[in-house]
């Protein structure tokens, strides 16, 4: 299980790099739009593309944040308990997160499926086929759900073996693990 979790972390590092490059490309596009407007020749569509990029980067980036233990958690009770109590709260947090991610991915598929069925396009000058940004967004949520389920399974396995400190290494907060 430890090897799978390390593999997941490495993949999420690559995903974060691609997401960062996507944000940089978006910044470059916005800067080009600003310069083009200055000379009276706007590019157009940058607001729409930026929205798609932000949705994609967010949905894909949350998996990286998860493996880096960077999600915000209120750990007022967690820091006061012993290793078993902390491990139980860490498992509960991961199971809750996995549940939310699975539900979001499930409902996201319903949105994407409806768009694929209707062939919907954006009501903008670009007339983007909406299945493209929605598929990228949905794939990010699905990856996040998979990441959360794998980490939850790893945390539960470690907790069942009594390796409470190891649970904190993959599911705890950065502070006081």
C-alpha positions as CSV (number, residue, x, y, z in Angstrom):
1,X,0.0,0.0,0.0
2,X,2.9,2.4,0.8
3,X,4.2,1.9,-2.8
4,X,0.8,2.8,-4.2
5,X,0.5,5.9,-2.1
6,X,4.0,7.0,-3.2
7,X,3.1,6.3,-6.8
8,X,-0.1,8.4,-6.3
9,X,2.0,11.2,-4.9
10,X,4.4,11.2,-7.8
11,X,1.5,11.3,-10.3
12,X,-0.1,14.2,-8.4
13,X,3.2,16.1,-8.6
14,X,3.1,15.7,-12.4
15,X,-0.5,16.8,-12.4
16,X,0.3,19.8,-10.3
17,X,3.1,20.7,-12.8
18,X,0.8,20.5,-15.7
19,X,-1.8,22.6,-13.9
20,X,0.8,25.2,-13.1
21,X,1.8,25.3,-16.7
22,X,-1.9,25.7,-17.6
23,X,-2.1,28.7,-15.3
24,X,1.0,30.2,-16.8
25,X,-0.4,29.8,-20.3
26,X,-3.6,31.4,-19.1
27,X,-1.7,34.4,-17.7
28,X,0.2,34.7,-21.0
29,X,-3.1,34.7,-22.9
30,X,-4.5,37.4,-20.6
31,X,-1.4,39.5,-21.0
32,X,-1.6,39.1,-24.8
33,X,-5.3,40.2,-24.6
34,X,-4.3,43.3,-22.6
35,X,-1.6,44.2,-25.1
36,X,-3.9,43.5,-28.1
37,X,-6.6,45.8,-26.6
38,X,-4.0,48.5,-26.2
39,X,-3.5,48.4,-30.0
40,X,-7.2,48.1,-30.8
41,X,-7.2,44.5,-31.8
42,X,-8.5,42.4,-29.0
43,X,-8.1,38.6,-29.2
44,X,-11.5,37.8,-27.6
45,X,-12.5,34.7,-25.6
46,X,-9.9,35.1,-22.9
47,X,-12.5,35.3,-20.2
48,X,-14.2,32.1,-21.4
49,X,-10.9,30.2,-21.7
50,X,-9.7,31.5,-18.3
51,X,-12.9,30.1,-16.7
52,X,-12.3,26.7,-18.3
53,X,-8.7,26.7,-17.2
54,X,-9.6,27.7,-13.6
55,X,-12.2,24.9,-13.4
56,X,-9.7,22.3,-14.8
57,X,-6.8,23.5,-12.6
58,X,-9.0,23.4,-9.5
59,X,-10.5,20.0,-10.1
60,X,-7.1,18.5,-10.9
61,X,-5.2,20.4,-8.3
62,X,-7.2,19.2,-5.3
63,X,-5.7,15.7,-5.7
64,X,-2.3,17.1,-5.4
65,X,-3.3,19.1,-2.3
66,X,-4.7,15.9,-0.8
67,X,-1.5,13.9,-1.2
68,X,0.6,16.9,0.1
69,X,-1.8,17.1,3.1
70,X,-2.5,20.8,2.2
71,X,-6.2,20.8,2.6
72,X,-7.5,23.0,5.4
73,X,-8.7,21.2,8.5
74,X,-9.7,22.4,11.9
75,X,-7.7,20.2,14.2
76,X,-8.6,21.7,17.6
77,X,-9.6,18.3,19.0
78,X,-7.0,16.3,17.0
79,X,-4.0,17.9,18.6
80,X,-5.3,17.2,22.1
81,X,-5.7,13.5,21.6
82,X,-3.3,10.5,21.6
83,X,-2.1,8.7,18.5
84,X,-5.1,6.4,18.2
85,X,-7.6,9.3,18.5
86,X,-5.6,11.4,15.9
87,X,-5.6,8.4,13.5
88,X,-9.4,7.9,14.0
89,X,-10.0,11.6,13.1
90,X,-7.6,11.4,10.2
91,X,-9.5,8.3,8.8
92,X,-12.8,10.1,9.4
93,X,-11.6,13.2,7.5
94,X,-10.3,11.1,4.6
95,X,-13.5,9.0,4.4
96,X,-15.6,12.2,4.4
97,X,-13.5,13.8,1.7
98,X,-13.6,10.6,-0.4
99,X,-17.4,10.5,0.0
100,X,-17.8,14.1,-1.1
101,X,-15.4,13.6,-4.1
102,X,-17.2,10.4,-5.2
103,X,-20.6,12.1,-5.0
104,X,-19.3,15.2,-6.9
105,X,-17.7,12.9,-9.6
106,X,-20.9,10.9,-9.9
107,X,-23.1,14.0,-10.4
108,X,-20.4,15.6,-12.6
109,X,-20.8,12.6,-14.9
110,X,-24.5,13.2,-15.1
111,X,-23.8,16.8,-16.3
112,X,-21.2,15.6,-18.8
113,X,-23.5,12.8,-20.1
114,X,-26.4,15.3,-20.7
115,X,-24.0,17.7,-22.5
116,X,-22.8,14.8,-24.7
117,X,-26.3,13.8,-25.5
118,X,-27.4,17.3,-26.5
119,X,-24.2,18.5,-28.2
120,X,-24.5,21.7,-26.2
121,X,-22.2,24.6,-27.0
122,X,-21.3,27.7,-25.0
123,X,-23.5,30.7,-25.7
124,X,-20.4,32.8,-26.6
125,X,-18.5,33.9,-29.6
126,X,-16.2,30.9,-29.3
127,X,-19.2,28.5,-29.3
128,X,-17.0,26.0,-27.4
129,X,-18.5,22.4,-27.4
130,X,-19.2,22.2,-23.6
131,X,-18.2,18.5,-23.4
132,X,-14.6,19.5,-23.8
133,X,-14.2,21.6,-20.6
134,X,-16.7,19.5,-18.8
135,X,-14.8,16.3,-19.6
136,X,-11.5,17.8,-18.3
137,X,-13.3,19.1,-15.2
138,X,-15.0,15.8,-14.5
139,X,-11.8,13.8,-15.1
140,X,-10.1,16.0,-12.4
141,X,-12.9,15.3,-9.9
142,X,-12.7,11.6,-10.8
143,X,-9.0,11.6,-10.2
144,X,-9.5,13.4,-6.9
145,X,-12.1,10.8,-5.9
146,X,-9.7,7.9,-6.8
147,X,-6.9,9.6,-4.9
148,X,-9.1,10.1,-1.8
149,X,-10.3,6.5,-1.9
150,X,-6.7,5.1,-2.2
151,X,-5.5,7.3,0.7
152,X,-8.5,6.4,2.8
153,X,-7.9,2.7,2.2
154,X,-4.3,3.2,3.1
155,X,-5.1,5.1,6.3
156,X,-7.7,2.5,7.4
157,X,-5.3,-0.3,6.7
158,X,-2.6,1.3,8.8
159,X,-5.0,2.1,11.6
160,X,-6.3,-1.5,11.7
161,X,-2.7,-2.6,12.1
162,X,-2.2,-0.1,15.0
163,X,0.3,2.0,13.1
164,X,-1.3,5.3,14.2
165,X,1.7,7.5,13.5
166,X,1.9,6.2,10.0
167,X,-1.7,7.2,9.5
168,X,-0.7,10.8,10.3
169,X,2.1,10.6,7.7
170,X,-0.4,10.1,4.9
171,X,-3.7,11.6,6.3
172,X,-2.8,13.9,9.1
173,X,-2.2,17.6,9.1
174,X,1.2,19.1,8.8
175,X,1.1,20.4,12.3
176,X,1.3,18.1,15.3
177,X,1.2,14.7,13.6
